[in-house]
Amino acid sequence: MIVAFSVSPSGGEPDGGVSEAVARAVKVVRDSGLPNSTNAMFTNVEGEWDQVMDVVKRAVEAAGEGSSRVSLVLKADIRPGFSGQLEAKVDRIEAHLRESD
């Protein structure tokens, strides 16, 4: 499964940013050893259900350190029997784009 998630604590930095808290969450994901990627809006992580949900939970906890409230947005692609899809899905799109040129 692939999970795309975004986590944001209440409060944050004086300018309204949450980059420090998000960095703590991303560190948890990267340290997990699961395939992952981060972009401007979401962090994607791939693995088995229990693995991924454990990582998301720990990332939310890390982002929420020192905050009384945390917001989590999560989207999952649950496709049993498939792995390596974090890159393969994008590769298939790119192949279609090359064909249309």
C-alpha positions in Angstrom: 0.0 0.0 0.0 1.0 3.6 -0.5 -0.1 6.3 1.9 0.1 10.0 1.2 -0.2 12.0 4.3 0.2 15.6 5.5 0.5 16.5 9.2 0.4 19.9 10.8 0.4 20.9 14.5 -1.6 23.8 15.8 0.5 26.8 16.7 3.6 26.4 14.7 6.2 29.0 14.1 5.7 32.8 14.6 5.3 33.3 10.8 2.6 30.5 10.6 5.0 27.9 9.3 5.2 24.4 10.5 8.4 23.3 8.7 10.3 22.3 11.9 7.4 20.1 13.0 7.0 18.6 9.6 10.8 17.9 9.4 10.4 15.8 12.6 7.7 13.8 11.0 9.6 13.3 7.7 12.7 12.2 9.8 10.5 9.4 11.3 9.4 8.3 7.8 13.0 8.4 6.4 14.4 6.5 9.4 11.7 3.8 9.0 13.5 2.3 6.0 10.3 2.1 4.0 10.3 3.5 0.5 9.2 7.2 0.7 9.1 10.6 -1.0 8.3 14.0 0.2 6.9 16.9 -1.9 5.6 20.4 -1.0 2.2 19.0 0.1 2.5 15.3 1.2 4.9 12.6 2.3 4.3 9.3 0.6 5.3 6.0 2.2 5.0 2.4 0.9 4.8 -0.9 2.7 2.5 -3.3 4.4 -0.6 -1.9 6.3 0.8 -2.3 9.8 4.2 -1.0 8.9 2.9 2.1 7.1 0.3 2.9 9.8 2.9 2.6 12.5 5.1 5.0 10.7 2.3 7.5 10.2 1.4 7.3 13.9 4.9 7.9 15.0 5.3 10.8 12.5 2.1 12.4 13.8 3.4 12.1 17.3 6.8 13.6 16.3 5.1 16.5 14.5 2.9 17.1 17.5 5.6 17.4 20.1 4.8 20.5 22.1 1.4 21.1 20.5 -2.0 20.5 21.9 -3.6 19.6 18.5 -2.4 18.0 15.3 -4.2 17.8 11.9 -3.7 14.7 9.7 -4.8 14.3 6.1 -4.3 10.8 4.8 -5.0 9.1 1.4 -4.2 5.4 0.8 -3.8 3.3 -2.3 -4.5 -0.3 -1.0 -3.5 -2.8 -3.7 -2.6 -6.2 -2.2 0.2 -8.1 -4.0 1.9 -5.1 -5.4 5.1 -3.4 -4.2 7.5 -0.9 -5.7 4.6 1.2 -6.8 5.8 4.5 -5.4 8.0 4.8 -8.5 6.3 2.4 -10.8 3.1 4.4 -10.9 4.9 7.5 -11.9 7.0 5.5 -14.5 3.8 4.3 -16.2 2.5 7.9 -16.4 5.8 9.1 -17.9 5.7 6.3 -20.5 2.2 7.4 -21.6 3.4 10.9 -21.9 6.4 9.9 -24.0 4.0 7.9 -26.3 1.9 11.0 -26.8 4.8 13.1 -28.0 
